[in-house]
């Protein structure tokens, strides 16, 4: 059997169930893995302060890949120092700010581990969805143009799924070579700096821990996990994953996020 030393786990739809809780079996398996000397990374589109409560639920001190790879921070035991940070350019951010204001669309602007947004009747339902899923508290501003010239770690446009899909194609073409554009939850269009994704963060972890990506497992469920699953030595899609992710995975788990798929993966590939 391959000798894996690190497992990188997406949160939503993977590590947590649909109630946003870590199943007890996942918690126990990951604690045992850490005790046995394996490294755990939590890799999410969420911002760092909204990943830490998940680690606390599990009772471990992982390295954190936040903002879909835009920022990587060491465990608390290493002072939570930043291992990697690549923000989006101010020019791209300004384009998205202008677009969101013209369309009355919700734009999450992430800067210094805070999320800023403008309120409004079309935006409010999506703000409530995002807060309910992640627990993040918005800092509401009257005009996002005050952030012109600022380089955010990430942006998210939130809208209906069909519109999100259309805008994904549009902005991938318009921002080619300037930004990485991907889809995650049904309403989320995520925009990071060009060259940023969860998969490339594995190289940062490799340098930090003295590992190769062949010694890593990547587990996810959504299209923003494609690069994570492709880049790891073993890429696994949970049973509830998108068809796109299953197509690139080395293995599709038998269980879903609601059935503690992560526990089975840890038991099979790390602890057996």
Residue pairs with C-beta under 8 A, 6 or more apart in sequence:
1 269
1 272
2 214
2 233
2 234
2 269
3 215
4 38
4 215
4 216
4 217
4 233
4 234
4 269
4 270
5 38
5 39
5 209
5 211
5 215
5 216
6 38
6 39
6 40
6 41
6 205
6 209
6 211
6 215
6 216
6 217
7 33
7 38
7 39
7 40
7 41
7 216
7 217
7 218
7 219
7 265
7 266
7 269
7 270
8 40
8 41
8 42
8 43
8 65
8 198
8 201
8 202
8 205
8 216
8 217
8 218
8 219
8 228
8 232
9 15
9 40
9 41
9 42
9 43
9 219
9 220
9 262
10 43
10 44
10 198
10 219
10 220
10 221
10 222
10 224
10 225
10 228
11 42
11 44
11 46
11 51
11 54
12 20
12 44
12 45
12 46
12 133
12 184
12 185
12 221
12 222
13 220
13 221
13 222
13 238
13 240
13 241
13 257
14 219
14 220
14 221
14 225
14 238
14 257
14 261
14 262
15 22
15 26
15 42
15 54
15 219
15 257
15 262
16 22
16 23
16 54
16 257
17 23
17 257
17 258
18 257
18 258
20 133
21 57
22 54
22 57
22 58
23 258
23 259
23 260
23 262
23 263
24 260
25 260
25 263
26 58
26 260
26 262
26 263
26 266
27 57
27 58
27 59
28 263
29 262
29 263
29 266
29 267
29 271
30 40
30 58
30 60
30 262
30 266
31 58
31 59
31 60
32 266
32 271
33 40
33 266
33 270
33 271
34 40
34 60
34 61
36 270
36 271
38 270
39 62
39 63
39 205
39 209
39 211
40 60
40 62
40 63
41 62
41 63
41 64
41 65
41 201
41 205
42 51
42 54
42 55
42 62
42 63
42 64
42 65
43 65
43 69
43 198
43 201
43 218
43 220
43 225
43 228
44 51
44 54
44 65
44 66
44 68
45 67
45 68
45 154
45 156
45 184
45 188
45 190
45 224
46 66
46 67
46 134
46 136
47 66
47 67
47 110
47 113
47 114
47 115
47 136
47 153
47 154
48 64
48 66
48 67
48 71
48 73
48 113
49 113
49 136
50 134
50 135
50 136
51 64
51 66
52 64
53 135
55 61
55 62
55 64
61 75
61 76
61 77
62 75
63 72
63 73
63 74
63 75
63 83
63 205
63 208
64 72
64 73
65 71
65 72
65 198
65 201
65 205
66 72
66 73
66 153
67 110
67 153
67 154
67 192
67 196
68 154
68 180
68 182
68 184
68 190
68 192
68 196
68 197
68 198
68 224
69 192
69 196
69 197
69 198
69 199
69 200
69 201
69 227
70 85
70 86
70 87
70 88
70 153
70 154
70 192
70 193
70 196
71 82
71 84
71 85
71 86
71 153
72 82
72 83
72 84
72 85
72 201
72 204
72 205
73 80
73 81
73 82
73 83
74 80
74 81
74 82
74 83
74 208
83 204
83 205
83 208
84 201
84 204
85 153
86 192
86 193
86 195
86 196
87 151
87 152
87 153
87 193
88 151
88 152
88 153
88 154
88 155
88 179
88 191
88 192
88 193
89 151
89 178
89 179
89 193
90 148
90 149
90 150
90 151
91 178
92 175
92 178
92 179
92 191
93 109
93 147
93 148
93 150
93 151
93 152
93 155
94 148
95 174
95 175
96 107
96 155
96 157
96 191
97 107
97 109
97 144
97 145
97 147
97 148
98 145
99 105
99 107
99 157
100 106
100 107
100 118
100 144
100 157
101 118
101 144
101 145
104 120
104 121
104 122
104 123
105 122
105 123
105 157
105 158
105 159
106 117
106 118
106 120
106 122
106 123
106 126
106 127
106 130
106 157
106 158
106 159
107 117
107 118
107 144
107 155
107 156
107 157
107 158
108 115
108 116
108 117
108 130
108 154
108 155
108 156
108 157
108 158
109 115
109 116
109 117
109 144
109 147
109 152
109 155
110 116
110 152
110 153
110 154
110 155
110 156
111 147
111 150
111 152
111 153
113 153
114 139
115 136
115 137
115 138
115 139
116 138
116 139
116 140
116 141
116 144
116 147
117 123
117 127
117 138
117 139
117 140
117 141
117 144
118 140
118 141
118 142
118 143
118 144
119 127
119 140
123 158
126 158
126 159
126 187
127 138
127 158
129 158
129 187
130 136
130 156
130 158
131 137
131 138
133 185
153 192
154 190
154 191
154 192
155 190
155 191
156 188
156 189
156 190
156 191
157 164
157 167
157 188
157 189
157 191
158 164
158 187
158 188
158 189
159 167
159 187
159 189
160 187
161 186
161 187
164 183
164 186
164 187
164 188
164 189
165 183
167 189
168 181
168 182
168 183
168 189
171 179
171 181
171 189
171 191
172 181
175 181
175 191
177 194
178 194
179 191
179 192
179 193
179 194
180 191
180 192
180 193
180 194
180 195
180 196
180 197
181 189
181 190
181 191
182 189
182 190
182 192
182 197
182 223
182 224
182 226
183 189
183 190
183 222
183 223
183 224
184 190
184 222
184 223
184 224
185 222
190 224
197 224
197 227
197 228
198 218
198 220
198 224
198 225
198 227
198 228
198 231
199 218
199 226
199 227
199 228
199 229
199 230
199 231
199 232
200 227
200 231
201 228
202 213
202 216
202 218
202 228
202 231
202 232
203 213
203 231
205 211
205 216
206 212
206 213
206 216
212 233
213 231
213 232
213 233
214 233
215 233
216 232
216 233
216 234
217 232
217 233
217 234
217 235
217 236
217 265
217 269
217 270
218 225
218 228
218 229
218 231
218 232
218 234
218 235
218 236
219 225
219 228
219 229
219 235
219 236
219 237
219 238
219 253
219 261
219 262
219 265
220 226
220 228
220 229
220 236
220 237
220 238
220 241
220 245
221 237
221 238
221 240
221 241
221 242
221 245
221 257
222 241
222 242
222 245
223 242
223 244
223 245
225 237
225 241
225 245
226 244
226 245
226 248
228 235
229 235
229 236
229 237
229 245
229 248
229 249
229 250
230 248
234 250
234 251
234 269
235 248
235 249
235 250
235 251
236 249
236 250
236 251
236 252
236 253
236 265
237 245
237 246
237 249
237 251
237 252
237 253
238 252
238 253
238 255
238 256
238 257
238 261
238 262
239 252
239 253
239 254
239 255
239 256
239 259
239 261
240 256
240 257
240 258
241 249
241 252
246 252
253 261
253 264
253 265
254 261
254 264
255 261
255 264
